[in-house]
Structure formats: C-alpha cells, structure tokens
C-alpha cells in the first residue's frame, strides 16, 4: 500500500436501509449486530446508527417519509470475526423478529471458505454476516 492510499478515506462511508418502525428496528439490529460486536453509536428521531466508532450503518425512516421497502437484489453484508459470530448473528436476529433467508453455512458457490448467514429484518431488508475460513479448517 502506498502512502497516498493510506490517507484515503474508506470507499464507503456508510450504508442506510429504510425502516418503518425505529423501535422494532432497534430491537432487531441491536441483537443481530450486537452478535458481531457492533453497537449503536448514534440515534436521532429519524434513524439509528451502528458501527465500531462512527456511524457505518443506518436503519432510518426514509427521508421522503414514504413507506420503507426492501430493494430487490440489494443487501448489506457485515464482516464477522469467525463462524461462531455468524451463527450468533443468525440466531439472535431470528429471536429479535427477523426472518431466515439462508441459514449459517459454507457457500462454495461464492468462494472457497465463504461462511455466511442471511436474514431479513422486520421491514424485509436483506442482511448478511460472513467470514472467511481457511481451506484446511472448513470442515466441509
């Protein structure tokens, strides 16, 4: 990496999904993202922000105040430190009102060692947690 690359900001500052009920979204995202070690870092009347130190992911009432809807084909993937965190993300998200959209497991069709789980939040937004597992540790 060059010195110039080290001073560049990240490619993506943050991602937002539209939600219809902040309290319900908070229960779901506190549980699912908490399982990945990510907490709520900010909130205001229109949204909840999650991240490690700054708002990287927002669950917000749409700016135009129209109905929130999930985009077909769009999803947000959160990095997990290991398989256990992916498993917790899925279990806690389900317990907090999410819907299963792909149980934890290897996804060899994506790449060798790709371990992930998919959920739909209470508004239908698709989220994923994934981790890379070394080929000699996949157990698959």
Secondary structure as the mmCIF struct_conf table of DSSP 4:
data_model
#
loop_
_struct_conf.conf_type_id
_struct_conf.id
_struct_conf.beg_label_comp_id
_struct_conf.beg_label_asym_id
_struct_conf.beg_label_seq_id
_struct_conf.end_label_comp_id
_struct_conf.end_label_asym_id
_struct_conf.end_label_seq_id
HELX_RH_AL_P HELX_RH_AL_P1 UNK A 3 UNK A 7
BEND BEND1 UNK A 8 UNK A 8
HELX_LH_PP_P HELX_LH_PP_P1 UNK A 9 UNK A 10
BEND BEND2 UNK A 11 UNK A 11
STRN STRN1 UNK A 15 UNK A 18
BEND BEND3 UNK A 20 UNK A 20
HELX_RH_AL_P HELX_RH_AL_P2 UNK A 22 UNK A 34
TURN_TY1_P TURN_TY1_P1 UNK A 35 UNK A 37
STRN STRN2 UNK A 39 UNK A 44
TURN_TY1_P TURN_TY1_P2 UNK A 45 UNK A 46
STRN STRN3 UNK A 47 UNK A 51
BEND BEND4 UNK A 52 UNK A 54
STRN STRN4 UNK A 57 UNK A 60
TURN_TY1_P TURN_TY1_P3 UNK A 63 UNK A 64
HELX_LH_PP_P HELX_LH_PP_P2 UNK A 66 UNK A 68
HELX_LH_PP_P HELX_LH_PP_P3 UNK A 70 UNK A 71
TURN_TY1_P TURN_TY1_P4 UNK A 72 UNK A 73
STRN STRN5 UNK A 75 UNK A 79
BEND BEND5 UNK A 81 UNK A 82
HELX_RH_AL_P HELX_RH_AL_P3 UNK A 83 UNK A 95
TURN_TY1_P TURN_TY1_P5 UNK A 96 UNK A 97
STRN STRN6 UNK A 99 UNK A 106
TURN_TY1_P TURN_TY1_P6 UNK A 108 UNK A 110
TURN_TY1_P TURN_TY1_P7 UNK A 112 UNK A 113
STRN STRN7 UNK A 114 UNK A 120
TURN_TY1_P TURN_TY1_P8 UNK A 122 UNK A 123
STRN STRN8 UNK A 126 UNK A 132
HELX_RH_3T_P HELX_RH_3T_P1 UNK A 135 UNK A 137
#
